[in-house]
Amino acid sequence: MAAKAGVLLVLAALISCHALTGNAQQIGGTCHLSDIKVSQEKTGKVVQGQPEYRVTFENLCECPQDYVDVRCNRLPSVEPIDSKQIKVMDELCMLATTLFKGSNISITYAWKTPQDFTVVSATSRCGEGMVRRV
Ligand SMILES: *[C@@H]1O[C@H](CO)[C@@H](O)[C@H](O)[C@H]1NC(C)=O
């Protein structure tokens, strides 16, 4: 009985969200992938003959964002990448910790050309629950 009531409550919450926003994309928060800003600059350091770059990820949305995946092309680098900040998986990299508004995550790498870090998905965590965006 209790479990059934719980399911009904969740359904009711989802339906009321739908009714409020009229848009399935908006359930559970108002974050957009474009709220995650990626900026990149040369640090001025040279490592093994390659310029070092600093990439900064910034969350402009009030809701914390987890599992932020960015395209990173295996993140080539002649210096080690800080795996406490970002996990290099394959074509994708994932930020290793939650990205909160007002607290950036930065990494550095050194390579002959700057890499592209397009955000491809993220999960925002607001009051109502988690929402995966791709
Ligand atoms: C986050 O990064 C942006 C862009 O580099 C910068 O303008 C801003 O001041 C940074 N915020 C913090 C809290 O470091």
The ligand as an ORCA input file, in Angstrom:
! r2SCAN-3c Opt
* xyz 0 1
  C      34.845     30.723    -13.297
  O      35.381     30.830    -14.592
  C      34.986     31.978    -15.297
  C      35.547     31.871    -16.699
  O      36.901     31.567    -16.697
  C      35.470     33.220    -14.547
  O      35.030     34.374    -15.226
  C      34.895     33.199    -13.141
  O      35.400     34.280    -12.409
  C      35.252     31.904    -12.447
  N      34.588     31.830    -11.167
  C      35.183     31.391    -10.061
  C      34.338     31.327     -8.842
  O      36.359     31.059    -10.041
*
